[in-house]
Amino acid sequence: MTYSRPLLAATLALTLAACGQRTPVSAPAASTAATSPAANDEVISGAYLIGFREDALKTQSLSQQAVFQAQAVTAAGGILTGQWGDISAAAARLSPAALAKLQANPLVEYVEPDLLRYALGSRSEGTDAQGSKATVGVQNLQAQDLYAASGETTWGDAALRVPTLRTSGYTGAGVAVCVTDTGIDGNHPEFQRKLKGFKNFITTETNRNDPYALNDVSHHGTHVSGTIFAQYGEGTGASGLQAGQDPNGVGGVASGVNLYMARVLGDTGSGSSSGIINGVNWCVSQLKTQGGTENKVVVSMSLGGGRKSRTEDRAYSAAYSKGALIVAATGNDGAAVSYPAAYASVVAIGATDINDAKANFSNFGPEVDLVGPGVDVLSSIPLGQGVAATASGGGVTFSNVQAADLSGKGTVRDTVVVAAGGTNNEFCGAGTRNAALGGKIALISRGSCSFEEKTANAVGSGATAVLIYNNVAGSLGMSLTNAYTVPVAGLTQADGTGLLAKLPTTGTVSVTGADYEYFNGTSMATPHVSAAAAVVWAAKPNLSNTQLLSLLKSTARDLGPAGRDDNFGSGLVDPVKAITVK
């Protein structure tokens, strides 16, 4: 059926009148959770996505379809909050009665909840005693025997052979990478105020519209962006370095790209499907074919959730059909691939560690396409918002010292004493006290109770600082529940046991603000692959997005069992091979 212009005009007038009688609503608020919950907890109350029958309205123009979609929502008693004409879908606030009416509308194919999506990376740390769970904070690293950081080259850069790319002039120049995330600290020296575009899609938070003012409260987006775009030789304005870090900071995989940031996740690291779709559409609109200025666009999505959305599937399929390459994180549950990574139109990225092993948190399944470095990834964060630590004792300055996330800042020089002694020196048991720790630095072993319990016991005993040493190989990052006024830091097993043998002795613990931190997650693997894809696309601009993906998969370095597998997909992305292969 074709609708007449008079009817269209009348319908539009009625719709506008009806909308004018209703109180406007804001976009759904972000959840306070920062990590992905169970799928049933992702639903945003009262917020829905509506898919209209594309076959029934295909004879109408997009503007005509928009009129009828708006009229349908309003007539049912709902409040329209967004529309996407090219995929015949809309977002709305619906009461139960309005929901029922829309579900009964023959032009409506489905109505589904608007969902929360979450940032899929966090600081390299753990809260549990032994670190046995598959979470982003507990990857046990072995000796760094495959890749070594050097200067501004992180171990992830080394894994992707970025120095070789840079020597040959391959930096991604001429290709855009659009990050959908929590925002960016555009003032960080690593970015040299070269951000090409920024737009905030979280309307419930005020004063988040300026990339050169506070907008990235969670730090996730700035970290992701540094992996892609950090400028070589430019980090010297950042004073908050991690122990042993190069004075120039870090370098990105694709330092020549045009970087865009769509802020689709809020202060707590979460955002709605509808807002994220808007951000992706904005990224795609940068293409010249869509009215923008960019020839090629890679959309990098370090976010996800466990529940499928038909509207998202439509939206990302449409974005892919317009020529963008969409890259997303598989998730950190050690389970099935999350969404949007699991959609056919999206490139799904898992995480590896420094030994090319699958990160124990990295989700797996038949949807996995490629993997990238995702464990202990060093990158930029908003200036001064992180923590860094140094420590010494018994005449030895320790390496690989990690500050706890809620540690107090300052420098303490005192006698170091054993907290509990005995075989394990774990200092467990809520409310345990040791008067010998008063005015001293407490040395404690990781073990059978939480870092929080150990720290609370030491501080409650009057300790002026707390050092917890690992009970396995590797560094020890710690996440605490409560903030403390005294410095709290983690040592390697070797440094901790070495210090233990010298007690009592004098030691120093210092915790300061930091401009860089180590993060874990498939969120960290995703920008590595997004940036690598941009570098290859810039070198081979005649490729379509489909051809580019095929090339990246065919040239990836096979890991695990021979051939494609559910843990690594086609393997570790290898931009050097993708560029040089004949």
N, C-alpha and C positions, 0 to 999 in steps of 0.2 A: 504494500500500500504506500502511495506517495502522499505526503501531507502538503496541504496548500499553504501559500505564504500568509493569507489572512489568518488561518488557524495557528500558524507558527507565531505570528505577531500577538494574537490573543493569548496564546499559551504563555508566551514570554511575559506579557503584561501581568497576567494572573500570578505567575511565579514570582516576579519581582515584588508584587504587592504582598504576597504571602510572606516572602522572606523579610520584607520590611516590618512585619508585625512581630517578628521573633527576635529574641536577644541573641546577638552574635556570640559564637563560642570560639575559644582558642583551640589550636591543635592539641591533641592529647599530650598530657604531661609525661615527662620521662620518669621511669621508675627509679627508686633509690638504689636498686641493685646494680652492681658493676660487672657481674659475671653472669653468664647465661644460666637461667634456672630451668626447671622442668618445663616441657612444652605447654602444659596446662596453665602455668603461671605467666605466660607471655601475652595473654589476652588483655587488651586495654578496655576497661569497662565502659560500655555505652558507645564505643567507637567501632564503626564497621566499614568494610570495603564492599562495593556493589559492582558486580559484573553484569553488564547488559548484553543481550543477545546481539552479537555482531551481525549475524545473518539477517535478522529482522530489520535492522536499521541501516544496512549497507547502502541502500539507495539514497540516503540522506547525506548532506554535507556534515562536516564535523560540527559546525556551528548549530545546525539544525538538531543533530543528535544531542548536543549539550543542552539545548533548550528542553528537549523532552526528558532527558535524564534529570535535570533540575526539577522539572514539573512533577516527575514521578516521586522523587524524594519528598518534595514539599507536600504533595497531595497525600502522602502516607503519614504526614505529621513529623517527618524528620528534618534535620538541619544540615544542609549541604556544607561541607568543609573543604572539598576539593574535587577536581575533575581532571581526567586524562582522556581527551577526545580520541586520540589515536589508538587506544586500546579499549574503548567503550567501557570505561570504568569510572567510579566516583567514590569519594569518601564522605561519610556522614555520621552525625550523632543521631542515634535512634533509640526511642523508648521500646519496650517489648511490643506494644501495640503497633508502632510504626514498622518494626522489624517484621512482624507477621504480615502486614499489608504489602510490604515490598516483596516478601517471599512468595506472595500469591500473585504478583504482577506477571503476566505472561511475557513481558519484554525483559524481565530480569532472569538471567541465567543462574546467578548465585548471589548470596549475601554471606560474607565471612567476617570474623573479627579482624580489626586492625591489631597488629601484633607489635610487641616490643622486640627490638634487636639490640645486641650488646657488643661492645668492644671485646675482642678476643685475644687480648694480651695484657700482661701486667708485669710489675717489677719482679725481677728474679729473686724470689724469696719463698719461704714456706712458714706455716704456722704450726705444723705437727712435729712430733718428736723424731720420727724415723724417716719420713718422706717416702712412704711406701705406696701412696695413692697416685693415680694417674692425673695429676694436676699440673698447672703451669709453674708451680713453685718448687717442684721436687725432682727435677731431672738431675740425676747423678752423673756429672761429667767425668770422663776419664782424662788421662793426660792429653794435652793438646798436640797430638802426634800427626794429624793430617793437615791442619791449617794453622797458620800463626799470624796474629795481628802484627803489623809493622807500620810504625808512623801513624798516618791517618787511615791506613788500610785496616779495616776490621777483619775478623776472621771470616765473616760473611762475604766481604769484598774479595778476600783471598779465594774462597770457595768458588766464586763466580768469575775469577780471573780478571777482576776489574783493572788492576794495573796494566795488564796486557791490552785491554780495551782502550784505556786512556792513552797508552803509548801510540796506538794506531789511530787516535783521534775519534774514537767511538764513545760519545757521551750522551747520545739521545737527542741532540740538537735538532729542532724542527718537529718534534713530537710532543704532545701534551700528555701529562699524567694528572688526572683529577682524582684526588683523594677524598673519600667520603668518611668522615671521622669526627673527632671531638673538637676540632679546631686546630689552631697553630699559633705559636708565639713567633710572629713575623719579625720581632726584634732580635731574635737569636742571631748571633754573628754568622752562624752556618748558612743562613738563607740570604744574607746581604740585601735584604729588602727587595728581592727579585721575584716575589710571589706574583704570578700573572693574574690571578683572580681569586676572590673569596666571596662566599655567600653563606649566611646563617639561615638554617631552616628550622631551628628550634625557637618557636615564637613565644614559648612560656617563660623564657629566661631573658631578662633585660640586660642591656649593655654588653651584648655579645656579637655585635655586628662589625667590629673593627679588628682586622688581623694584626694591627699594631697596638692593640690594647688587650686587656685580659679577656680571653675567650676560651682557652684550653685549660680548664680547671683540672681535668683528669690526667693530663700530660700525654695521653695515648697518641693523639693526632700529631703532635710535635715530634714524637719519637718515630712514628711511621714515616713522616715527611723527611726526617733527617736521613733515614736509610736510603731514600730515593734521591734526595737533592742536596745533601750537605756539600758545601763548596770547599774545595781543596785550598789549604793555606789561609782560610778565613776565620777559623775558630778562635783566634788569639784574643778576641774581645770577651770571650767567656772564661771566667776565672775559676769556676767551680768544676775542676777536673776530678775524675776518679783516679785512684792510685795507679801510678805508672802510665797514665794516659799521655799521648803526644800533646804538646802545647798548642798545636793547631787544631785539636779536636779530632773529628772523624770526617771521612769522605763518603759521598753517596755513590750508589751504583750508576746513576744516570744524572750527573751534575749539570748536564746541558739541556735538560728538558724544560718545557714550560710547565710550571707547577701551579695547579689550582687546588683549592680546598673548599669542599662543600661541608659545612658544619651540620651534620645530620644527627649526631649524638650529643647529648647534653652534658652538664657538669658531672653527672654520676655515671657517664659512659653508656647511656642507653638512649634509644630514640624509636619512633614509630615507623612501621613499614611505610605508611603514607608519606611521612616526611623524608624518608630515605629515597623513595621513588622520586619525589620532587628533586632531591639532590642529584640523583643519577641523571634525570632528564636535563637538569641544568648543565651537568658535565657534558652530555651528548650534544647539547645546543651550542657548544663551542666549535663543533665541526663546521667547516665552510658549507657543506651540503645542507646544514640545518640553520644557516644564517650567521654562523660564527666566523672565527678567523683561523682555526686550526685545521690542518690537513689530516692529522691522525690523533685519536684520543684513546688513551688507556684509562679505564676507570678502576681504581684500586680500592677494594672494600675489605678492610680488616674488621669485619663485624659479622654477626649472624645470630641464629637462634634455631631451636629444634623443630619448629612447626612450619609446615608448608603453607604457602599462600598462593592461590590461583591468580590473584591480582599482581603479585610480584612476578610470577612466572610470565604473565602477559607483558609486564613492563620491561623486564630484562630481555625478553625475546625481541621486543620492538627496538630496544636500544641496540642490541646486537645487529639487527637487520639494517640499522642505519649506519653501520660501519665501525662502531666502537668495539674495543676488546674489553670485556668485563672480567676482572680477576678478583676472587674472594677467598677468604680463609675457611678451611674445612671445620674448624672448631677445636676445642681443647678438652673434650670430655673423655677421650680415649674410646669413642663410640662411633655411631653412624655420622656421616657427613652432614653438617648443618646447612641451613638455608641462609642466604641465596646460593652458596657454593654448589649445592646439589642440583640446581636447575641445569638443564641441558645447554642453555645459552651462556652459562657462566663457567669460567675456568677455575677449578677447585684446587686449592693449594694446601698441601700438608707441610709439616715442619720436620727438619733434621737437626741433629746436633753436630758438634765439631768433628765427630768421627764418622759422619755420614750415616749414623744410625737414626732410625725413626725416633722422634721425640716421644716419650712415653705418654704424653697427653694428646698427641696429634690424632684427630679423628681419621677414620679409614673407611674404605668401601669402594665399590665400582665407579663412583663418581670422581675419585681423585685423579687429577690430570698430571700435576707436577708437584715437586717439593722444592723448598728453599730453606736457607738457614733460619732457625727460629728459637734457638736456645742461647741464653746469655748474649743477647745482641746489644751492643753498645751503640747508643744514638743520643740525639739531642732531646732535651725536655725544656719546658719553660724556665727561663733564667732564674736560678736560685731556688727552684722549687723541689729539688731532690736532696739527697744526703750522700755524703762521701766520708770515708773514714780512713785514718791512719793509726797504727799502733806499733809499739815497740816494748821490749822487755828483756831483761837479762843481757843487755848490750846488743840485741838483735832488732833491726827494723824489719817488720813483717811485710810480706807481699800479699796481694789478694785479700785485703781486709774489706769487709762489707758492713756498712752501717745498717742497723735495723730501721725500718721505715718510719717508726714513731719515736726514734731516739731523740734525746735531748741534744742540743748543740753546745759545743765548747770543748776545752782541752783540760784534761785532768792528768796530773803527774803524782802518783802515789805508790805505796807499796802494793804489790800484787800478792794476793793470798788465795789459797785453795778454798772453794766455797763449801764443799762437803767432804772431800777426801774419799777414802775407801777405794774400792775397785773401779767404780764408774764415775764418781764425782759429778753426779747428775743434779743434785740439789732439788729433788722433787718433793711433792706433798704440799698442797695448798696451806699457806700460813707458816711454812717451815722458816725458822730463823736461826742465824748464826751470829752471835755478838762479835765474833772475831772479824767480821766484815765491816764493822763500823769505821768509816773514814778510810777505807781501803778499796782497791780495785778487785772485784770478785772474778775469779777464773772458774768457769763451769763447763762441763762436757755436755754436748748434745746427747739425748738419750730418750728415756721412756716417758717423759712428760713434755708439755708444750714449752716453746720459747717464752711465752707470756708468763707461765707459772714460774719458771726459773728466774726471769727478770724481776717479777714482783717479789719473790722471796729475797733476792739479793738487795733490791732497793729497800724493802721493808726492814732489812737487817742493817741498813745504814751505809751500804756501799756507795762510793762516789762515782763508779763506772762499772760496767759489766762487759766481760769478754766471754763469749761462748764459742768453743772450738768444735769443729766437725768430728763425727765419729766414723766418717768414710772419706775417701779421696774427694777433692774438689772444694770450691769455695762455699761459704755458708751465708746466704742471704736470709734475712729474717723479717717476717711480718708480725707485728704485735697488735694486740687489741686496744691497749691503752697507751696514751702518750706519756713519756717520761721526761724528767728534767735532767737526768744524768746521761752521759754518752753510753750507748749500747752498740756493740759491734761483734761481728763474727770472724773467726780465724779458721784457717785450714787445720786439718787434723795434725799435720806435721808441725806447724807453728805452735799449736796449742799444747801438744804433748812435750815439745821441746821446752816451752816456757814452764810447764808444770814441773819438769825435772830441776829447774833452777830456783824454785820458790823456797823462801820468800825472796823477792828481788824487787827492784824499782821498775816501774813501767809507765808508759804514757799512752793515753787513748784520746784521740781528737776526732770529733764529728763536726762537719761543716755543711753548708749548703752546697748544692751541686747543680750544674747546667747540663749534665749528661748522666744517664743511668743505663744499667743492664736490664733488659726486659726479656721475658719468655712468652711464646705463644705462636699460634699459626698467624696471628696478626703481624708478627715480625717477619715470618716467611713470605707473606703476601707482597709487601713492598719490594722485597728482593726480586721476586719474579715479575712484578709489574714493571719495575725499572729495567730489568733485563729485557723484557718484551719491547719496551720503548726504544732501547738501544738498538736492538735488532731491526725494528721497524724503521728507525731513522736510516739505518744502513741499507735497507731493502724496501724503499717506500712504495714500490709497485705492488707489494703484496696486499691482498685483502686481509681482513681480520681472520677469516677462516684459514687462509693460506699461512698466515703468520703462526697461528696456533698449531697447525699441522707441522710446520717447520720446527717450532720449539719442542714439540713432543718427539719428533723423529731424531733430533740431535741431542736430547737430554741424556745425561750420563746415567746409565742403568744402575740401580741400587737394589739390593735384596735379591730375590729369585730372578732368574733370567727372564727378560721381557716385562711387559706391563704387569703390575700387581696392585692390590688394594691398599697397601701401605704407602708406596712411593709413586703410584701412577706410572708415568713413563720415565720418571727419574728426576734427578737434580738438573734444573735448568742450566744450560751451558751456552751463554750468548756468544762466546768466541767461536765455538763450533758452528752455531747457527749462522753466523756471518760468513765464515770462511768455507763452509761446505759448498761443493759445486752442484 
